[in-house]
Structures are given as C-alpha cells and as structure tokens.
Amino acid sequence: MLCIKNKLTTALLSFCFINVASPAFSQGTTTKNPELPKLFASSGGTQAVKKFEKQLLAEYSKKLTTTYEKIPDAFWDDFFNIMTPDGEIESLFESTYGIYEQYFTPDEIKLLNRYLTVPVLQKWIELSPKINQEQALLLEESSKGLLEDPAFNGKLEKLGEKYIFDKARQTISKKEQKKSNPQTK
C-alpha cells in the first residue's frame, strides 16, 4: 500500500512540476507587450487554452485510472482543484507570447489586434478549425474516389509507362552496353 501511495505522489508531483516549471524552460518568454494577451484572446488562444486544459486533465486522469484501480471519487474533486488553479494553465500559454514577437513587430501586433475585431474575421477564426476538418475529410473521400476511377488509373498507368518503364529499359540497356564494352565507364 505504501508503494502505491509513493507512486501516486510521484506521479502527481511530476505533473505539477511539468505544469509549473514548463514556462521557465520554454523557448518563448513572458513579454511586457500589453498587446499580446489581446492578440492571443482575439485569435482564439483563450478558447484553445480551455480546450487544452480539458484534454490535459482527461489524459492525466486516464493515466491515473489505468495505473491505480481504486481511486475514490473524493480524490477527483481534490485532483481537479489542485490541477486547475487560476491562471496555472494560462501561464503555460503566456510563456509562448515571445514566439509571436519573433514573427511580428509591435506595430504588426497592434494592427492584427485592430483587424481581429472585425466580426467577419472573428467568425473566420472561430470556424477555421471546423472548415479545415471538413475540407480534410472531403479531400480524403475524393482522393479515394479518384484512385478507384478507371479513367484516372488509365492515365496513371500511361504516366508510369512513360517514366518508370522507360527508365527501367534505359538502365537495362546501359548495363548491356557495359557488358559488351567493358572499357566504357
């Protein structure tokens, strides 16, 4: 029983260390630019933080339940209270603000903030992940249909004959020439 408690304590401490210490070791740096939090929020970063937080907690709770069979319900209340203190996860993302500064000047960040207040751009930011997902699914389905299309396969075969088989014939012919004339390099 003591071994299980030690493992659980070690696992929780590791998780806490990763969440608290990661900002100190990340490539990005916390910035003094007051425009960056606004850019982060208006470009969907705040929503991403909340989604990331839920995924992170779900993954970690899954890991705990597979490692330890009988975890009391009261533990989970305490666990979520410990893991989601105000600003803890957000501070991870604040540490990435320096990355924005690598690619955008302060004036560009101000300009982005101004443009991102336009309602149609907000809608685009909100819908982009869904649109990208739908596009990917449609392209995947379309490409499957294309690969099963006899007309396309005929064109592909002709292309293969033109490039692959001709090159194979050239390689064979060069090998035959070398055999018949060993002095040619």
N, C-alpha and C positions, 0 to 999 in steps of 0.2 A: 504494500500500500504506500509506503514511504517513497518507493521508486516511482510510482505513478504520479504522486504529488510533485516530486522533483522534476519529472519530465514536463508536467503541466506548467509548473512555474518557469522552467527554462523556455518552453515554447512561448508563453505569454511575455516573458521578458525580452525574448528575441523579437517578437512582433512589435513591442513597444519601442525597442531600440531602433528598429528599421523605420518606424513612423516618426520618431522624434529626431533621430540623428541623420536621416537621409538628407534633409535640407542642407545640413552642414557640409555634406560630401558631394552634393550635386554639382553639375557643371555650371548651372545657372546661378546667379547671385541675386540676393534681395536688392531691390532698387529703391532709389529715392524719387524716381519719376512718378508723380501723382497721376499721370495719365494711364499708366499700365494697368492698374486694377480696373479702371473703367473700360479699357480695351478688352481685358480678359473677360469681364462680365458681359459686355455687349457682343462679343464674338462667340458666346456660348460656353465660355470656360467655366462659369459657375455651375451651369447645368451638368457639364462634364464631371466636375468635382463631385457633385452629389451622386451621379451615376457610378463613378469610380469608387466612391466610398461604400456604396451598397454592394458592389461586386467584390471589393476587397474584404469586407466583413463576411459576405456569404462564402467566399473561398476559404477564409480562415476558419470560420465556424464548421465548414465541411471537413476541413483537415482535422480539427479537434474531435469531431464526432467519429471520424474513422479511426483515430488513434485511441480514443478513450470511449468505451462503450456506454457507460452510465454516467452521464453528466446531468446533474439536477437542473430543473427549469430556472431556479433562482440564480444559478450561475450565469445564464444567458443574459438576464437583466443587468447584472453587475458587469458582465463582459462588454455589452454594448455601451454602457455608461462610461467604462474605462476607455474604450477604443474610440469613442466619438466625442471627446471634449470639444468645447467650442474652439474652432479655429485650428484644431490639430491637423486634420486632413488638408484644409485650405492652405496651411503653411507650407505643405509639400509643393503645392502649385505656385505659391508666391515665390518659391525658390527658383521657378523657371522663368520669371519675368526677365532675367538677364538675357535669356535666349532671344526674346523679342528685340532687345536692344542691340543684339548682334546684327540683326537684319533690317531694322528700321531706325531712322534718326528720330530724335524727339519731335521734330516738326511733322514727320510722316505719321507718327503715332497719334498726334493731335488731329491730323487730317483724317486718319482712319476712324477715330472716335466720332468725328463730326459726320462722316458718311454713314457710319453704322447706326446712326439714329434715324435714318430714313426707313420708314415702315417696310417698304418692299425688300430692302436688304436684310432687315431683321427676319422677315418671312423666309427669305432665301437661306439664311444661316440656320434657321430652325428646321427647314425642310431638306436641306442638303444631304444629311445622312440617310434619310428615307429615300430620297431620289437616287442617290448613289447605289443604295442597296437594290432598289427596283431595277436600275439600269444593269447592274451586275447579273441579276437573275435572268433578265430578258436576254442579255448578250450570251449568257451560258446556254439558255434554251435555244436561241437562234443558231449558235455555233454547232450545237448537237444536230439540229436540223440540216444545217449546211453540210456537215460531214456525212450525213446519210443521203444527201441528194445525189442521184446518179449523174446528173449533168456536171455538177461540181467535181465529183470523183473522176469523171472522164477528163476534165481539164487538168486536174491534179496529176493524173496518170501521164498525160501528154507532157506536162511540165517535167515530171520525173524522168521520162524517157529522154527528153531533150538534154537535161543537165546531168542526171545521175548516171544513166546508162551510157551516154556519150563519153563521159569522163572515165567510166569503167573501161570502155573499149579503148580509149586513148592510153590508159595505164597499161592494159594488156599489150597493146601494140608497142609501147616503149620498152616493155620487158622483153618482148620478142626481138626487137631491134638490138638490144644489148646482148642477148644470147647469140644472135647471128654475127654481131660485130663487137667482140669483147674489148676492142681498143677504144670505143666511143664511151665517153663519160657523160 
